[in-house]
Amino acid sequence: MSRLVRPPYVDPNTQIIYDTDHPEFEGYLTKESMWLKDWRRRYFVLKGSKLFFCKNDYSAPHGMIDLANCTTVKSADLKSKKRNSFEISTPELTYLLYADTEKEKDDWIGNVGRAIVRCSSTYYRTNSQGPPPPGAGVGGVGTSNAYGGAYGAANGDDDDDDSELSNDSNNPYFND
């Protein structure tokens, strides 16, 4: 039986073709649109330092977030007024997304955070030649703030104050 292959992403500005097959992480998220500010369910594909989004799981991606330019990924329930939401920030833009479950949200924050850290200048491999840079973190990943605390939310350093949240079904700030 042959396996379906996802079409590549073609950057409309540079015409560079990006392979999206065999991703590191993938799944559905709901993303706030840039211009109309409405919420659209999209299939996201994380491969290397690129996060692609498509209309469904085997359509060609129509957008890409370059995680090499990202500074943070963190919880954003209050900001978006949606449960299980998070934001991915670049110096120019902030993308708001939400997952179907809290576990999916945490998985996305962790995977995107790791991708951002891999792109940062503080990342190094423990099996690389030479000593680690001064002040580098434990376990092969430097954790200085060069990436703007990008991975903090996945490690419990979530600065989104949940004390104002409730499971009250009458709470107008959530999408349930």
Disulfide bonds with the S-S distance in Angstrom:
none
